[in-house]
Amino acid sequence: MKKVESIWAELSAKEASKEVAQESTELSEVKVELAMVQDVVKDYEIMQGQLKSIVNIASRRAYNFDEVMDMANKVGVDMDAKFKEAGEFFKRIEKIKL
């Protein structure tokens, strides 16, 4: 009878060990997922701040573009295509909603 109890105890211990190992693995997976969530939120906050800065710069440059185009039109100067392209680019960026 003691032999059966000994074998039963050994099997129970092995099963408990497997369960602990499985729970440990699951906990590690959850920690990795949590870290990924934290990274996504952190990158979002960083990029949102950077995008706000870019939109502010674009807004100033779009205003400058309009001023230069008004002056150029008044004096009859046709601005360079690259300058016009840049101005339109800044106007598109300025419209980004945050």
Residue pairs with C-beta under 8 A, 6 or more apart in sequence:
48 98
51 96
51 98
52 98
54 93
55 93
55 94
55 96
55 98
58 89
58 90
58 91
58 93
58 94
59 90
59 94
61 86
61 87
61 90
62 87
62 90
62 91
62 93
62 94
65 83
65 86
65 87
65 90
65 91
66 87
68 79
68 83
68 87
69 79
69 84
69 87
72 78
72 79
